[in-house]
Amino acid sequence: MTNKYETKLTKEEEKDFEKWFKQAKANGTIHKEDNGNDYDFRGFWKDVVNNSENDANYSQETHFPDTYKKPNHETFSNESKYATGTMKKYAGYWDGDTYIPPKKKYKDRDPEDVLYE
């Protein structure tokens, strides 16, 4: 997955993020083996956690917002900030609690989309 799907942080923000990410794994907010390969945790941290006093509403059992799902996420949806341009065709959508997958998944993307990412 390219860095194109990862929120850029300043050096100071990155230090704060790394501290939060390590703590979030330790306390179970994020699964200890999750490396963020298919979810932009930096974006989530910057927009949600860093702008609130409490992220206690999130845990491994809750559904993190689709906003930060990367195109390679199993339930990449049209609610993701990355579901734009050519990536829009790889986004499914939600019908209530039911995920409706796209006709073609990102892992099966068109060759021209691979070349120009």
MDTraj code that builds the backbone (N, CA, C; nanometers):
import mdtraj as md
import numpy as np

residues = "MET THR ASN LYS TYR GLU THR LYS LEU THR LYS GLU GLU GLU LYS ASP PHE GLU LYS TRP PHE LYS GLN ALA LYS ALA ASN GLY THR ILE HIS LYS GLU ASP ASN GLY ASN ASP TYR ASP PHE ARG GLY PHE TRP LYS ASP VAL VAL ASN ASN SER GLU ASN ASP ALA ASN TYR SER GLN GLU THR HIS PHE PRO ASP THR TYR LYS LYS PRO ASN HIS GLU THR PHE SER ASN GLU SER LYS TYR ALA THR GLY THR MET LYS LYS TYR ALA GLY TYR TRP ASP GLY ASP THR TYR ILE PRO PRO LYS LYS LYS TYR LYS ASP ARG ASP PRO GLU ASP VAL LEU TYR GLU".split()
xyz = np.array([
    [0.0850, -0.1173, 0.0000],
    [0.0000, 0.0000, 0.0000],
    [0.0891, 0.1230, 0.0000],
    [0.0642, 0.2143, -0.0865],
    [0.1487, 0.3327, -0.0969],
    [0.1193, 0.4316, 0.0150],
    [0.2135, 0.5221, 0.0387],
    [0.1955, 0.6265, 0.1392],
    [0.0858, 0.7246, 0.1005],
    [0.0388, 0.7141, -0.0215],
    [-0.0696, 0.7990, -0.0697],
    [-0.1933, 0.7836, 0.0188],
    [-0.2062, 0.6689, 0.0816],
    [-0.3219, 0.6389, 0.1653],
    [-0.2869, 0.6440, 0.3139],
    [-0.2038, 0.7380, 0.3496],
    [-0.1614, 0.7545, 0.4888],
    [-0.1531, 0.9044, 0.5167],
    [-0.2200, 0.9504, 0.6194],
    [-0.2176, 1.0913, 0.6557],
    [-0.0760, 1.1317, 0.6965],
    [-0.0303, 1.2419, 0.6436],
    [0.1027, 1.2940, 0.6755],
    [0.0950, 1.3711, 0.8072],
    [0.1921, 1.3467, 0.8930],
    [0.2005, 1.4149, 1.0217],
    [0.3328, 1.4893, 1.0330],
    [0.3327, 1.5938, 1.1121],
    [0.4583, 1.6622, 1.1414],
    [0.5403, 1.5701, 1.2319],
    [0.6670, 1.6036, 1.2516],
    [0.7514, 1.5215, 1.3386],
    [0.6940, 1.5151, 1.4801],
    [0.6465, 1.6282, 1.5301],
    [0.5885, 1.6324, 1.6653],
    [0.4602, 1.5489, 1.6702],
    [0.3749, 1.5638, 1.5700],
    [0.2519, 1.4839, 1.5650],
    [0.2847, 1.3351, 1.5573],
    [0.3864, 1.3003, 1.4784],
    [0.4249, 1.1599, 1.4640],
    [0.4672, 1.1015, 1.5984],
    [0.5410, 1.1767, 1.6764],
    [0.5811, 1.1290, 1.8087],
    [0.4581, 1.1062, 1.8975],
    [0.3655, 1.2013, 1.8946],
    [0.2428, 1.1878, 1.9736],
    [0.1578, 1.0706, 1.9235],
    [0.1505, 1.0567, 1.7920],
    [0.0751, 0.9450, 1.7344],
    [0.1346, 0.8114, 1.7777],
    [0.2662, 0.7977, 1.7648],
    [0.3324, 0.6713, 1.8010],
    [0.3057, 0.6356, 1.9472],
    [0.3090, 0.7353, 2.0327],
    [0.2793, 0.7125, 2.1743],
    [0.1348, 0.6624, 2.1898],
    [0.0397, 0.7298, 2.1246],
    [-0.1010, 0.6891, 2.1311],
    [-0.1204, 0.5493, 2.0729],
    [-0.0584, 0.5225, 1.9575],
    [-0.0752, 0.3943, 1.8892],
    [-0.0259, 0.2795, 1.9776],
    [0.0899, 0.2989, 2.0389],
    [0.1453, 0.1972, 2.1287],
    [0.0516, 0.1747, 2.2475],
    [0.0028, 0.2833, 2.3041],
    [-0.0890, 0.2731, 2.4179],
    [-0.2221, 0.2101, 2.3753],
    [-0.2710, 0.2461, 2.2571],
    [-0.3977, 0.1919, 2.2072],
    [-0.3884, 0.0409, 2.1848],
    [-0.2724, -0.0054, 2.1441],
    [-0.2516, -0.1497, 2.1294],
    [-0.2446, -0.2160, 2.2667],
    [-0.1777, -0.1518, 2.3601],
    [-0.1618, -0.2084, 2.4944],
    [-0.2949, -0.2167, 2.5685],
    [-0.3818, -0.1161, 2.5495],
    [-0.5086, -0.1166, 2.6234],
    [-0.6243, -0.1811, 2.5459],
    [-0.5959, -0.2314, 2.4273],
    [-0.6979, -0.3037, 2.3523],
    [-0.7846, -0.2209, 2.2604],
    [-0.7578, -0.0889, 2.2511],
    [-0.8341, -0.0068, 2.1567],
    [-0.8082, -0.0557, 2.0140],
    [-0.6838, -0.0905, 1.9874],
    [-0.6429, -0.1437, 1.8569],
    [-0.5817, -0.2807, 1.8825],
    [-0.6156, -0.3765, 1.7989],
    [-0.5608, -0.5123, 1.8138],
    [-0.4087, -0.5050, 1.8108],
    [-0.3451, -0.5783, 1.9001],
    [-0.1987, -0.5708, 1.9154],
    [-0.1222, -0.6078, 1.7897],
    [-0.1831, -0.6812, 1.6972],
    [-0.1135, -0.7199, 1.5743],
    [-0.1501, -0.6323, 1.4544],
    [-0.2374, -0.5347, 1.4756],
    [-0.2785, -0.4473, 1.3658],
    [-0.1680, -0.3468, 1.3378],
    [-0.1194, -0.3447, 1.2149],
    [-0.0109, -0.2530, 1.1786],
    [-0.0598, -0.1331, 1.0975],
    [-0.1890, -0.1245, 1.0737],
    [-0.2421, -0.0129, 0.9979],
    [-0.2265, -0.0280, 0.8479],
    [-0.1941, -0.1472, 0.8027],
    [-0.1761, -0.1699, 0.6594],
    [-0.3018, -0.1360, 0.5790],
    [-0.4195, -0.1586, 0.6364],
    [-0.5423, -0.1327, 0.5611],
    [-0.6300, -0.0245, 0.6248],
    [-0.5743, 0.0483, 0.7232],
    [-0.6494, 0.1544, 0.7904],
    [-0.5548, 0.2687, 0.8243],
    [-0.5962, 0.3903, 0.7939],
    [-0.5150, 0.5093, 0.8179],
    [-0.5337, 0.5551, 0.9631],
    [-0.4626, 0.4873, 1.0545],
    [-0.4735, 0.5234, 1.1957],
    [-0.4183, 0.6635, 1.2223],
    [-0.3233, 0.7093, 1.1414],
    [-0.2718, 0.8452, 1.1595],
    [-0.3831, 0.9472, 1.1341],
    [-0.4598, 0.9253, 1.0299],
    [-0.5721, 1.0145, 1.0011],
    [-0.6765, 1.0096, 1.1110],
    [-0.7074, 0.8891, 1.1577],
    [-0.8032, 0.8735, 1.2676],
    [-0.7529, 0.9463, 1.3913],
    [-0.6268, 0.9258, 1.4243],
    [-0.5692, 0.9918, 1.5419],
    [-0.5760, 1.1436, 1.5273],
    [-0.5313, 1.1957, 1.4129],
    [-0.5245, 1.3409, 1.3927],
    [-0.6627, 1.4055, 1.3960],
    [-0.7587, 1.3450, 1.3291],
    [-0.8910, 1.4058, 1.3155],
    [-0.9840, 1.3772, 1.4327],
    [-0.9711, 1.2600, 1.4931],
    [-1.0667, 1.2193, 1.5968],
    [-1.0039, 1.2236, 1.7356],
    [-0.9018, 1.1438, 1.7564],
    [-0.8424, 1.1310, 1.8900],
    [-0.7763, 1.2615, 1.9333],
    [-0.6961, 1.3191, 1.8480],
    [-0.6221, 1.4401, 1.8825],
    [-0.7156, 1.5589, 1.9030],
    [-0.8358, 1.5515, 1.8510],
    [-0.9326, 1.6600, 1.8649],
    [-1.0387, 1.6318, 1.9700],
    [-1.0158, 1.5314, 2.0548],
    [-1.1096, 1.5047, 2.1636],
    [-1.0313, 1.4659, 2.2876],
    [-1.0970, 1.4714, 2.3969],
    [-1.0325, 1.4370, 2.5230],
    [-1.0341, 1.2875, 2.5498],
    [-1.1139, 1.2140, 2.4718],
    [-1.1387, 1.0748, 2.5093],
    [-1.1703, 0.9913, 2.3859],
    [-1.0969, 0.8842, 2.3664],
    [-1.1283, 0.7913, 2.2578],
    [-1.1789, 0.6596, 2.3149],
    [-1.2358, 0.6649, 2.4351],
    [-1.2824, 0.5443, 2.5037],
    [-1.3981, 0.4763, 2.4310],
    [-1.4621, 0.5450, 2.3400],
    [-1.5726, 0.4850, 2.2659],
    [-1.5251, 0.3839, 2.1631],
    [-1.3954, 0.3746, 2.1415],
    [-1.3414, 0.2850, 2.0410],
    [-1.2666, 0.1703, 2.1056],
    [-1.2878, 0.0515, 2.0537],
    [-1.2174, -0.0675, 2.1002],
    [-1.2130, -0.1663, 1.9852],
    [-1.1495, -0.2807, 2.0078],
    [-1.1433, -0.3847, 1.9045],
    [-1.2832, -0.4311, 1.8648],
    [-1.3775, -0.4194, 1.9567],
    [-1.5128, -0.4678, 1.9307],
    [-1.5982, -0.3659, 1.8553],
    [-1.5547, -0.2412, 1.8515],
    [-1.6336, -0.1398, 1.7819],
    [-1.5860, -0.1264, 1.6380],
    [-1.6666, -0.0642, 1.5602],
    [-1.6360, -0.0437, 1.4191],
    [-1.5778, 0.0962, 1.4035],
    [-1.4484, 0.1047, 1.3766],
    [-1.3870, 0.2346, 1.3527],
    [-1.4515, 0.2959, 1.2286],
    [-1.4555, 0.4279, 1.2186],
    [-1.5221, 0.4905, 1.1039],
    [-1.4581, 0.4517, 0.9703],
    [-1.5419, 0.4338, 0.8712],
    [-1.4943, 0.3985, 0.7372],
    [-1.4090, 0.5086, 0.6757],
    [-1.4187, 0.6270, 0.7282],
    [-1.3468, 0.7430, 0.6745],
    [-1.2002, 0.7129, 0.6454],
    [-1.1377, 0.6287, 0.7274],
    [-0.9935, 0.6065, 0.7194],
    [-0.9558, 0.4700, 0.6626],
    [-1.0526, 0.3982, 0.6086],
    [-1.0199, 0.2687, 0.5472],
    [-0.9464, 0.2937, 0.4166],
    [-0.8389, 0.2192, 0.3990],
    [-0.7612, 0.2272, 0.2758],
    [-0.8257, 0.1352, 0.1716],
    [-0.7951, 0.1568, 0.0435],
    [-0.8580, 0.0755, -0.0614],
    [-0.8391, -0.0752, -0.0463],
    [-0.7347, -0.1205, 0.0223],
    [-0.7128, -0.2641, 0.0387],
    [-0.7882, -0.3223, 0.1590],
    [-0.8642, -0.2401, 0.2309],
    [-0.9433, -0.2893, 0.3449],
    [-1.0563, -0.3767, 0.2914],
    [-1.0854, -0.4845, 0.3613],
    [-1.1872, -0.5808, 0.3177],
    [-1.3242, -0.5160, 0.2990],
    [-1.3550, -0.4134, 0.3789],
    [-1.4838, -0.3450, 0.3638],
    [-1.4626, -0.1977, 0.3262],
    [-1.3698, -0.1724, 0.2344],
    [-1.3469, -0.0382, 0.1811],
    [-1.4787, 0.0110, 0.1224],
    [-1.5223, 0.1285, 0.1692],
    [-1.6537, 0.1760, 0.1249],
    [-1.6472, 0.3180, 0.0705],
    [-1.7598, 0.3586, 0.0138],
    [-1.7713, 0.4933, -0.0408],
    [-1.7680, 0.5999, 0.0690],
    [-1.7633, 0.5585, 0.1954],
    [-1.7525, 0.6520, 0.3075],
    [-1.6062, 0.6863, 0.3383],
    [-1.5126, 0.6180, 0.2737],
    [-1.3706, 0.6434, 0.2969],
    [-1.3264, 0.7698, 0.2240],
    [-1.2371, 0.8438, 0.2872],
    [-1.1830, 0.9627, 0.2212],
    [-1.0961, 0.9253, 0.1011],
    [-1.0621, 0.7976, 0.0896],
    [-0.9803, 0.7509, -0.0228],
    [-1.0639, 0.6939, -0.1379],
    [-1.1952, 0.6975, -0.1241],
    [-1.2844, 0.6478, -0.2297],
    [-1.3137, 0.7607, -0.3283],
    [-1.2083, 0.8056, -0.3945],
    [-1.2199, 0.9135, -0.4926],
    [-1.1483, 0.8718, -0.6205],
    [-1.1739, 0.9439, -0.7265],
    [-1.1078, 0.9159, -0.8534],
    [-1.1236, 0.7712, -0.8947],
    [-1.0133, 0.7094, -0.9387],
    [-1.0199, 0.5708, -0.9855],
    [-1.0475, 0.4727, -0.8719],
    [-1.0208, 0.5122, -0.7480],
    [-1.0435, 0.4216, -0.6340],
    [-1.1919, 0.4077, -0.6007],
    [-1.2738, 0.5011, -0.6471],
    [-1.4174, 0.4980, -0.6179],
    [-1.4815, 0.3676, -0.6661],
    [-1.4333, 0.3150, -0.7781],
    [-1.4935, 0.1924, -0.8325],
    [-1.4623, 0.0685, -0.7486],
    [-1.3661, 0.0796, -0.6569],
    [-1.3317, -0.0340, -0.5708],
    [-1.3999, -0.0247, -0.4336],
    [-1.4841, 0.0757, -0.4184],
    [-1.5521, 0.0969, -0.2908],
    [-1.6911, 0.0346, -0.2928],
    [-1.7203, -0.0407, -0.1874],
    [-1.8556, -0.0907, -0.1681],
    [-1.9359, 0.0150, -0.0951],
    [-2.0472, -0.0260, -0.0387],
    [-2.1273, 0.0670, 0.0405],
    [-2.2039, -0.0112, 0.1464],
    [-2.2568, 0.0615, 0.2417],
    [-2.3311, 0.0011, 0.3518],
    [-2.4804, 0.0220, 0.3304],
    [-2.5565, -0.0841, 0.3491],
    [-2.7028, -0.0790, 0.3508],
    [-2.7412, -0.1183, 0.4931],
    [-2.7500, -0.0184, 0.5809],
    [-2.7669, -0.0471, 0.7232],
    [-2.6400, -0.1102, 0.7758],
    [-2.6509, -0.2298, 0.8314],
    [-2.5339, -0.3016, 0.8833],
    [-2.4772, -0.4016, 0.7834],
    [-2.5295, -0.4027, 0.6620],
    [-2.4856, -0.4980, 0.5598],
    [-2.3916, -0.4294, 0.4609],
    [-2.2734, -0.4865, 0.4457],
    [-2.1770, -0.4333, 0.3498],
    [-2.2061, -0.4907, 0.2123],
    [-2.2213, -0.4042, 0.1155],
    [-2.2434, -0.4440, -0.0240],
    [-2.1107, -0.4212, -0.0972],
    [-2.0432, -0.5292, -0.1351],
    [-1.9102, -0.5134, -0.1967],
    [-1.9187, -0.4551, -0.3385],
    [-1.8072, -0.3974, -0.3835],
    [-1.8033, -0.3449, -0.5200],
    [-1.7973, -0.4599, -0.6206],
    [-1.8181, -0.4281, -0.7460],
    [-1.8080, -0.5311, -0.8508],
    [-1.6666, -0.5863, -0.8582],
    [-1.5687, -0.5010, -0.8318],
    [-1.4290, -0.5436, -0.8367],
    [-1.3572, -0.4895, -0.7139],
    [-1.2831, -0.5761, -0.6464],
    [-1.2077, -0.5366, -0.5273],
    [-1.0742, -0.4741, -0.5680],
    [-1.0186, -0.3959, -0.4778],
    [-0.8902, -0.3300, -0.5002],
    [-0.7812, -0.4311, -0.5337],
    [-0.7820, -0.5458, -0.4666],
    [-0.6782, -0.6464, -0.4925],
    [-0.6859, -0.6997, -0.6352],
    [-0.8003, -0.6827, -0.7007],
    [-0.8192, -0.7258, -0.8392],
    [-0.8210, -0.6059, -0.9337],
    [-0.7609, -0.4946, -0.8917],
    [-0.7691, -0.3692, -0.9665],
    [-0.7121, -0.3795, -1.1075],
    [-0.7510, -0.2839, -1.1863],
    [-0.7065, -0.2760, -1.3248],
    [-0.5585, -0.2393, -1.3301],
    [-0.4855, -0.2951, -1.4284],
    [-0.3412, -0.2657, -1.4389],
    [-0.3078, -0.1174, -1.4429],
    [-0.3899, -0.0378, -1.5117],
    [-0.3596, 0.1062, -1.5184],
    [-0.3721, 0.1721, -1.3816],
    [-0.4555, 0.1191, -1.2931],
    [-0.4677, 0.1750, -1.1590],
    [-0.3447, 0.1406, -1.0767],
    [-0.2833, 0.0282, -1.1025],
    [-0.1611, -0.0120, -1.0312],
    [-0.0458, 0.0776, -1.0751],
    [-0.0374, 0.1048, -1.2040],
    [0.0729, 0.1846, -1.2572],
    [0.0699, 0.3293, -1.2116],
    [-0.0499, 0.3831, -1.1917],
    [-0.0603, 0.5272, -1.1636],
    [-0.1008, 0.5598, -1.0218],
    [-0.0805, 0.4702, -0.9300],
    [-0.1112, 0.4985, -0.7895],
    [-0.0115, 0.5963, -0.7338],
])
top = md.Topology()
chain = top.add_chain()
for i, resn in enumerate(residues, 1):
    res = top.add_residue(resn, chain, resSeq=i)
    for name in ("N", "CA", "C"):
        top.add_atom(name, md.element.get_by_symbol(name[0]), res)
traj = md.Trajectory(xyz[None], top)
